[in-house]
Amino acid sequence: MKIVEVKDLPLPGAKLVLYKRFMDVRGYFSETYRQADFDELAGALGLDEFKIAQINESYSTAGVVRGLHFQYDPPQGKLIRLLFGHGIDLSVDARRSSPTRGKMIMVDLLVDPRQELGQWLWLPPGLAHGNYYLADSALEYICTAPYNPDGEVGLNPLDDAYDFSLCDPELRRGFKTLIEKGPVVSDKDAQGVAWTSWQSDPRGGNV
């Protein structure tokens, strides 16, 4: 995975990582993981090291909304990429001391295998993560800590109390339209913690 560029996103610590594929007439080849590249990436992400504790994959059909999840014990960062399809990544800053607390960003994760550059999305601990999907899609995410259900929080992805001012207006409209039509969402996610309730949640002191 030859890293070409690491771009800052509006939420502190969130990054878009662009990497180069090896292209020829047959298609492309990409090194998904090489230790030296991840050592280099750790520095670009502000980490002492990039420790891979768990790798997850999820498949979703068009119209699905997932999230918004984050883990505070142990703190878990996520490096995310779309394997195929078209999804819009949703990230909300749930960190109590952050200047962008409560703000959401949306990142278009459209995959084009004909392009030389691929992309990873890095979300540090304390950013709640979710997606909405415009096509059948598969997502892979590398986690820096193992999953602990007792240290996880799920915020309601359908809540309209987040600050959407950092979102691309077109992506925001697409999300709003999907919610109005009635997305496919799990009961667990739909019953997630409302943002206003999270303000007084005692677990907030851990984030």
Backbone bond lengths (Angstrom), bond angles and torsions (degrees), N, CA, C in turn:
res aa  C-N    CA-C-N  psi(-1)  N-CA   C-N-CA  omega(-1)  CA-C   N-CA-C  phi
1 M - - - 1.461 - - 1.522 108.65 -
2 K 1.307 117.06 98.72 1.462 121.02 179.36 1.530 108.90 -83.19
3 I 1.329 116.62 111.76 1.463 121.25 -178.52 1.519 109.31 -76.73
4 V 1.326 115.74 126.01 1.462 121.51 -178.06 1.525 111.26 -98.21
5 E 1.334 116.56 -42.69 1.465 120.31 -175.74 1.517 109.93 -158.59
6 V 1.311 116.02 145.53 1.464 122.41 173.13 1.524 107.57 -121.24
7 K 1.334 116.28 115.96 1.457 121.68 -174.68 1.529 110.29 -105.11
8 D 1.326 116.19 137.88 1.459 120.97 173.64 1.521 110.16 -73.68
9 L 1.324 116.15 141.24 1.456 123.06 173.34 1.530 108.47 -107.62
10 P 1.338 118.76 166.82 1.473 120.30 -172.12 1.529 115.90 -62.94
11 L 1.337 118.73 -23.51 1.463 120.09 177.01 1.526 108.53 -88.18
12 P 1.336 119.27 128.29 1.467 121.77 -176.49 1.524 112.17 -52.49
13 G 1.326 115.42 128.10 1.457 121.35 178.53 1.508 114.92 91.71
14 A 1.330 118.19 -20.55 1.461 121.13 178.63 1.530 109.30 -76.90
15 K 1.341 116.42 138.01 1.455 121.25 -175.19 1.534 110.49 -137.27
16 L 1.322 114.76 152.78 1.454 122.04 168.69 1.522 106.86 -110.43
17 V 1.322 116.45 121.03 1.463 122.20 -176.40 1.524 109.01 -105.66
18 L 1.322 117.05 117.76 1.457 122.15 178.13 1.524 109.22 -99.16
19 Y 1.316 116.63 130.12 1.460 121.01 -179.51 1.526 109.64 -128.99
20 K 1.317 115.68 156.10 1.456 121.79 -174.00 1.528 111.41 -97.58
21 R 1.322 115.46 134.64 1.458 121.41 171.55 1.524 109.55 -96.01
22 F 1.317 116.11 156.06 1.460 121.57 175.88 1.531 107.51 -94.04
23 M 1.328 116.20 109.53 1.459 122.29 -172.10 1.531 110.84 -102.95
24 D 1.343 116.23 144.06 1.459 121.95 166.36 1.520 107.98 -152.45
25 V 1.336 117.69 -168.88 1.471 121.02 -173.73 1.520 112.14 -65.50
26 R 1.331 117.66 -19.69 1.469 120.40 -179.28 1.520 112.80 -81.24
27 G 1.342 116.22 -25.35 1.461 120.97 -174.25 1.510 109.31 144.17
28 Y 1.336 117.79 -127.26 1.454 119.73 179.20 1.524 111.37 -142.10
29 F 1.338 114.74 161.72 1.456 123.94 171.25 1.524 107.14 -129.30
30 S 1.322 116.46 137.71 1.460 119.92 -179.84 1.519 109.79 -139.55
31 E 1.331 116.51 134.76 1.461 121.63 173.73 1.526 108.08 -82.07
32 T 1.307 116.90 105.14 1.461 120.85 -177.54 1.527 111.57 -65.92
33 Y 1.321 116.02 -37.52 1.460 119.01 -179.49 1.530 109.73 -144.20
34 R 1.322 115.38 130.55 1.464 122.80 169.90 1.518 106.52 -144.70
35 Q 1.332 117.21 129.70 1.458 120.81 -171.53 1.525 112.40 -57.02
36 A 1.323 117.65 -42.50 1.461 120.09 -178.44 1.524 111.43 -61.65
37 D 1.330 116.60 -37.87 1.466 120.12 178.99 1.522 111.03 -67.57
38 F 1.327 116.83 -38.58 1.460 119.60 179.48 1.522 111.68 -73.03
39 D 1.332 116.70 -28.19 1.469 119.17 172.89 1.527 109.52 -64.88
40 E 1.330 116.45 -41.92 1.465 120.81 177.39 1.527 110.67 -65.94
41 L 1.319 116.33 -41.53 1.463 121.02 -178.62 1.531 111.02 -63.91
42 A 1.322 117.27 -37.51 1.468 120.77 -179.11 1.521 110.57 -54.64
43 G 1.320 117.09 -46.08 1.458 120.20 179.50 1.508 112.50 -62.77
44 A 1.336 116.90 -40.08 1.461 121.35 179.90 1.522 111.68 -66.78
45 L 1.331 116.37 -25.35 1.469 121.04 -179.74 1.524 111.81 -94.01
46 G 1.328 117.12 -0.51 1.462 120.35 -179.72 1.511 113.83 79.27
47 L 1.338 117.16 24.12 1.460 122.09 -179.50 1.519 110.20 -106.70
48 D 1.333 116.89 150.42 1.459 120.87 173.17 1.523 110.20 -69.51
49 E 1.323 116.47 -37.74 1.450 122.57 175.32 1.522 108.71 -155.00
50 F 1.322 115.68 155.92 1.456 119.33 175.54 1.530 106.85 -102.28
51 K 1.322 114.84 105.06 1.460 120.84 -178.50 1.524 109.56 -97.42
52 I 1.322 116.20 118.87 1.461 120.71 178.73 1.527 108.61 -90.45
53 A 1.321 115.94 112.80 1.459 120.84 -179.10 1.521 112.19 -103.29
54 Q 1.328 116.95 -24.44 1.462 120.41 -173.59 1.526 108.77 -164.74
55 I 1.335 117.32 142.58 1.464 122.59 175.17 1.519 107.90 -124.51
56 N 1.327 116.66 125.01 1.462 122.37 -177.74 1.522 110.79 -115.98
57 E 1.310 115.62 156.19 1.462 121.83 174.44 1.522 108.59 -139.39
58 S 1.329 116.16 137.83 1.468 120.05 176.75 1.525 109.66 -133.42
59 Y 1.311 114.89 146.14 1.463 122.15 175.63 1.522 108.16 -115.52
60 S 1.330 116.44 136.00 1.469 121.20 -179.38 1.515 109.18 -137.84
61 T 1.314 115.81 146.25 1.459 120.61 176.21 1.529 109.77 -90.82
62 A 1.323 115.54 164.29 1.467 120.69 179.21 1.526 109.98 -57.56
63 G 1.339 116.27 137.33 1.457 121.31 179.22 1.513 114.51 93.40
64 V 1.334 117.23 -1.56 1.470 121.56 179.76 1.526 110.11 -82.91
65 V 1.325 116.10 142.37 1.460 123.34 169.25 1.525 107.98 -119.39
66 R 1.334 116.96 129.49 1.466 122.07 177.07 1.531 109.37 -121.78
67 G 1.327 115.44 154.03 1.469 120.27 175.25 1.520 111.06 107.36
68 L 1.300 112.82 -169.25 1.468 131.77 -1.81 1.529 108.32 -99.14
69 H 1.327 117.92 118.95 1.457 121.66 -170.98 1.526 111.41 -114.73
70 F 1.320 116.28 145.78 1.458 121.19 168.39 1.522 108.73 -155.04
71 Q 1.327 114.60 157.18 1.464 120.71 -177.17 1.517 109.62 -122.65
72 Y 1.339 115.87 129.30 1.463 121.15 -178.72 1.523 113.09 -106.23
73 D 1.344 118.13 -14.48 1.464 120.80 -178.17 1.534 110.32 -140.93
74 P 1.330 118.35 104.15 1.462 126.08 -9.43 1.530 110.40 -73.34
75 P 1.345 118.36 155.24 1.465 120.41 179.97 1.532 110.43 -57.60
76 Q 1.319 115.36 133.75 1.470 120.39 -173.96 1.522 111.27 -125.36
77 G 1.330 116.08 119.22 1.452 121.18 170.68 1.522 109.44 -93.71
78 K 1.340 116.46 157.66 1.461 120.60 -176.86 1.527 110.35 -134.21
79 L 1.338 115.01 133.28 1.457 122.95 172.59 1.516 106.61 -110.42
80 I 1.336 116.14 116.52 1.468 121.98 -163.89 1.521 110.83 -120.32
81 R 1.318 116.48 139.64 1.461 120.43 170.59 1.522 109.50 -144.61
82 L 1.306 115.63 151.92 1.458 122.56 175.59 1.522 108.01 -91.15
83 L 1.335 116.52 127.46 1.456 120.73 -179.44 1.525 111.19 -81.67
84 F 1.322 116.01 -41.27 1.458 120.88 172.92 1.519 108.75 -159.76
85 G 1.341 115.43 160.89 1.458 120.25 178.48 1.516 112.23 102.81
86 H 1.320 115.23 -152.96 1.461 121.68 -179.05 1.517 108.59 -149.93
87 G 1.316 116.21 111.79 1.454 121.42 178.96 1.513 111.46 -131.82
88 I 1.304 115.95 153.29 1.456 122.84 175.25 1.517 107.25 -110.08
89 D 1.325 116.01 118.73 1.454 120.43 -178.87 1.522 110.47 -81.50
90 L 1.324 116.38 136.17 1.457 123.41 179.08 1.520 108.59 -113.62
91 S 1.324 117.28 129.70 1.461 121.11 177.94 1.526 109.04 -135.53
92 V 1.327 116.03 128.41 1.464 122.14 177.40 1.521 108.99 -118.43
93 D 1.314 116.26 133.52 1.459 121.71 179.21 1.529 109.07 -80.18
94 A 1.323 116.05 109.98 1.469 121.51 -179.23 1.519 112.65 -102.99
95 R 1.330 117.74 7.67 1.465 121.63 -177.21 1.531 110.44 -76.50
96 R 1.311 115.72 127.78 1.467 121.15 -173.04 1.525 112.10 -61.27
97 S 1.331 118.22 -38.88 1.461 120.86 -174.62 1.531 113.66 -93.62
98 S 1.324 118.12 3.59 1.469 120.70 -175.31 1.522 111.77 -78.39
99 P 1.333 117.81 141.48 1.476 120.33 177.00 1.528 112.95 -68.98
100 T 1.331 116.80 -14.65 1.473 119.90 179.37 1.532 111.41 -110.10
101 R 1.320 116.84 23.41 1.472 120.54 -179.14 1.529 110.50 -56.78
102 G 1.327 115.40 131.09 1.459 121.22 178.81 1.514 113.75 88.31
103 K 1.325 117.31 -7.36 1.461 120.15 179.76 1.529 110.19 -87.54
104 M 1.331 115.27 145.70 1.461 122.21 178.08 1.521 110.03 -112.04
105 I 1.329 115.68 146.18 1.458 120.77 166.72 1.522 108.33 -122.42
106 M 1.316 115.73 154.76 1.457 122.63 176.40 1.526 108.28 -125.68
107 V 1.338 116.43 133.16 1.459 122.11 -179.10 1.520 108.86 -124.85
108 D 1.325 116.12 125.35 1.461 122.05 179.87 1.520 108.92 -76.46
109 L 1.326 117.70 118.32 1.460 122.70 -176.65 1.527 112.49 -106.61
110 L 1.323 117.58 35.46 1.457 121.56 177.33 1.529 109.84 -59.44
111 V 1.333 116.61 131.86 1.465 122.19 -179.39 1.522 109.72 -102.48
112 D 1.331 116.01 131.25 1.464 121.29 174.96 1.527 108.00 -130.13
113 P 1.350 118.16 101.96 1.467 120.38 -176.59 1.523 113.49 -67.28
114 R 1.331 117.71 -8.37 1.467 120.61 178.38 1.522 111.98 -85.75
115 Q 1.330 116.88 -8.76 1.456 120.81 -179.42 1.530 111.03 -90.68
116 E 1.318 115.84 145.34 1.457 121.14 -177.52 1.527 112.22 -70.63
117 L 1.323 116.79 -29.54 1.456 120.61 -176.73 1.526 111.45 -100.39
118 G 1.315 115.22 132.81 1.452 121.51 169.57 1.514 109.13 -107.21
119 Q 1.335 116.75 175.45 1.462 118.43 -177.50 1.521 112.31 -141.96
120 W 1.321 114.22 142.79 1.452 123.82 168.81 1.528 107.37 -114.17
121 L 1.311 115.85 149.27 1.463 122.02 173.39 1.517 108.16 -113.55
122 W 1.340 117.24 123.67 1.465 121.57 178.27 1.517 110.02 -102.46
123 L 1.337 115.69 126.09 1.455 122.48 176.10 1.529 108.41 -121.49
124 P 1.332 118.25 115.63 1.466 120.51 179.68 1.528 110.87 -72.64
125 P 1.336 117.31 167.52 1.464 120.31 176.86 1.531 111.03 -54.54
126 G 1.338 115.53 142.29 1.459 121.00 178.50 1.515 114.25 97.48
127 L 1.337 117.82 -6.07 1.466 120.67 173.43 1.522 108.50 -99.81
128 A 1.321 115.86 121.58 1.462 121.33 178.39 1.525 108.62 -77.17
129 H 1.328 116.12 133.31 1.462 121.47 -170.48 1.521 112.10 -118.86
130 G 1.338 115.57 138.38 1.447 122.10 174.56 1.518 110.36 -157.05
131 N 1.329 116.09 -173.81 1.468 121.03 -178.11 1.516 109.70 -153.73
132 Y 1.335 115.85 156.81 1.458 119.73 158.64 1.514 107.55 -128.58
133 Y 1.340 115.93 148.17 1.457 120.77 -167.67 1.526 111.93 -118.15
134 L 1.329 114.60 132.95 1.460 122.87 178.44 1.520 111.91 -97.70
135 A 1.332 117.13 -10.62 1.461 123.13 178.13 1.514 108.03 -153.47
136 D 1.340 116.55 163.19 1.455 119.36 174.15 1.525 108.56 -57.45
137 S 1.337 117.32 130.25 1.458 120.77 -168.12 1.524 111.25 -147.07
138 A 1.331 114.82 156.31 1.466 121.33 172.63 1.523 108.74 -126.84
139 L 1.328 115.44 136.74 1.457 122.84 -176.81 1.523 109.06 -121.01
140 E 1.335 115.87 138.47 1.458 121.53 173.96 1.523 108.82 -118.30
141 Y 1.328 116.67 137.16 1.455 118.00 174.71 1.521 111.08 -141.14
142 I 1.337 112.48 132.24 1.454 122.42 179.57 1.527 107.54 -94.08
143 C 1.324 116.73 127.03 1.462 121.50 -174.77 1.523 110.51 -109.21
144 T 1.329 116.07 141.87 1.462 121.08 -178.86 1.525 112.75 -87.68
145 A 1.323 117.85 -4.02 1.471 122.22 177.03 1.518 108.33 -146.09
146 P 1.326 118.38 149.64 1.462 120.30 179.54 1.527 111.30 -69.29
147 Y 1.314 114.84 154.05 1.468 120.74 -179.24 1.526 110.97 -66.38
148 N 1.327 115.62 133.97 1.466 122.43 175.98 1.518 107.98 -133.84
149 P 1.334 119.29 103.09 1.461 120.65 -177.29 1.519 114.12 -60.40
150 D 1.351 117.07 -24.47 1.464 119.71 179.64 1.525 112.45 -80.11
151 G 1.337 116.94 -10.53 1.461 120.34 179.26 1.516 112.39 -116.04
152 E 1.339 116.40 21.07 1.465 121.53 -177.16 1.530 110.40 -109.95
153 V 1.328 115.50 149.27 1.463 122.24 173.31 1.516 108.22 -125.69
154 G 1.317 116.06 140.15 1.454 121.88 173.18 1.519 109.95 -117.50
155 L 1.329 116.62 115.07 1.462 121.22 174.58 1.520 109.11 -89.53
156 N 1.309 116.21 148.30 1.468 121.08 -178.10 1.534 109.98 -68.55
157 P 1.350 118.54 117.11 1.466 119.89 -178.57 1.530 113.30 -72.43
158 L 1.323 117.52 -15.20 1.465 121.61 -177.82 1.524 112.68 -93.06
159 D 1.324 116.64 -1.33 1.465 122.18 -179.64 1.535 109.25 -67.30
160 D 1.331 116.86 137.25 1.469 120.12 178.88 1.526 112.36 -100.39
161 A 1.353 116.58 13.92 1.464 119.86 -176.87 1.528 113.46 -89.27
162 Y 1.332 118.01 -4.12 1.462 119.62 177.44 1.530 109.68 -71.17
163 D 1.312 115.13 161.13 1.463 121.29 176.43 1.534 107.46 -90.37
164 F 1.336 116.23 111.14 1.465 121.86 -175.91 1.534 112.53 -95.96
165 S 1.317 118.00 13.35 1.461 120.87 -171.72 1.532 113.06 -66.67
166 L 1.335 118.03 -21.72 1.455 120.73 179.20 1.525 112.96 -89.85
167 C 1.333 117.37 -4.43 1.458 121.45 -175.84 1.524 111.90 -81.94
168 D 1.320 115.70 145.74 1.458 121.06 170.71 1.532 107.88 -59.98
169 P 1.341 118.91 127.91 1.471 120.98 -176.05 1.530 113.69 -57.43
170 E 1.332 116.65 -37.01 1.467 119.12 -179.24 1.525 111.44 -68.51
171 L 1.324 117.08 -41.59 1.461 120.44 177.47 1.522 110.69 -66.57
172 R 1.316 116.57 -37.62 1.468 121.37 177.66 1.526 110.33 -63.03
173 R 1.350 116.90 -43.76 1.467 120.16 178.70 1.522 110.83 -63.02
174 G 1.337 116.51 -39.99 1.457 119.82 178.96 1.520 111.95 -62.37
175 F 1.324 116.44 -40.34 1.459 120.87 178.85 1.524 110.69 -66.88
176 K 1.321 116.27 -43.44 1.464 120.71 179.96 1.521 111.02 -62.84
177 T 1.333 116.57 -41.15 1.465 120.92 178.78 1.521 110.83 -63.44
178 L 1.339 116.44 -42.82 1.458 120.29 179.24 1.522 111.19 -62.02
179 I 1.325 117.31 -42.50 1.463 120.71 179.09 1.526 110.67 -63.25
180 E 1.339 116.93 -40.91 1.459 120.68 179.67 1.526 111.84 -64.81
181 K 1.326 117.12 -34.38 1.462 121.61 179.47 1.524 111.78 -74.73
182 G 1.315 116.01 -25.47 1.458 120.66 -177.66 1.514 111.32 101.29
183 P 1.323 118.01 91.75 1.460 120.87 -178.78 1.521 112.01 -76.60
184 V 1.322 115.49 167.15 1.460 121.39 170.52 1.527 106.35 -87.81
185 V 1.314 116.25 115.91 1.461 121.03 -176.70 1.516 108.55 -142.86
186 S 1.315 117.76 143.18 1.461 121.13 -179.92 1.522 110.19 -70.16
187 D 1.328 115.70 156.29 1.465 120.30 176.39 1.527 110.68 -60.81
188 K 1.329 115.97 -39.02 1.460 120.42 -179.57 1.526 111.01 -60.55
189 D 1.341 116.84 -45.17 1.460 119.83 -178.96 1.519 111.54 -69.97
190 A 1.336 116.44 -41.42 1.465 120.41 -179.17 1.518 112.10 -65.16
191 Q 1.329 116.56 -24.06 1.465 121.62 178.64 1.535 111.84 -100.94
192 G 1.333 116.19 17.68 1.455 120.49 179.39 1.512 112.24 -64.98
193 V 1.318 115.57 169.29 1.470 121.98 -176.80 1.527 110.00 -65.10
194 A 1.331 116.59 129.54 1.464 120.86 174.95 1.526 108.98 -69.52
195 W 1.342 115.85 148.81 1.463 118.65 -176.88 1.526 112.09 -60.85
196 T 1.321 118.01 -39.52 1.471 120.25 179.67 1.527 110.78 -64.93
197 S 1.320 117.51 -33.78 1.464 120.77 178.20 1.530 110.99 -71.23
198 W 1.321 116.23 -32.73 1.458 120.02 -179.52 1.533 111.56 -64.04
199 Q 1.337 117.11 -26.20 1.459 120.38 -178.99 1.532 111.89 -58.91
200 S 1.324 116.87 -33.20 1.461 120.78 -178.40 1.532 112.83 -109.12
201 D 1.306 117.14 7.31 1.465 121.32 -179.43 1.542 109.31 -70.11
202 P 1.322 118.79 127.30 1.463 119.93 -178.00 1.527 113.97 -61.81
203 R 1.321 117.36 -21.52 1.473 119.79 178.07 1.522 111.99 -70.42
204 G 1.336 116.59 -15.54 1.451 120.23 -178.61 1.521 113.14 -62.79
205 G 1.318 116.85 -23.92 1.459 120.08 178.73 1.510 113.55 -70.71
206 N 1.341 116.59 -12.51 1.472 120.89 179.06 1.513 112.55 -90.92
207 V 1.335 117.37 -3.15 1.468 120.22 -172.26 1.525 109.26 -111.38
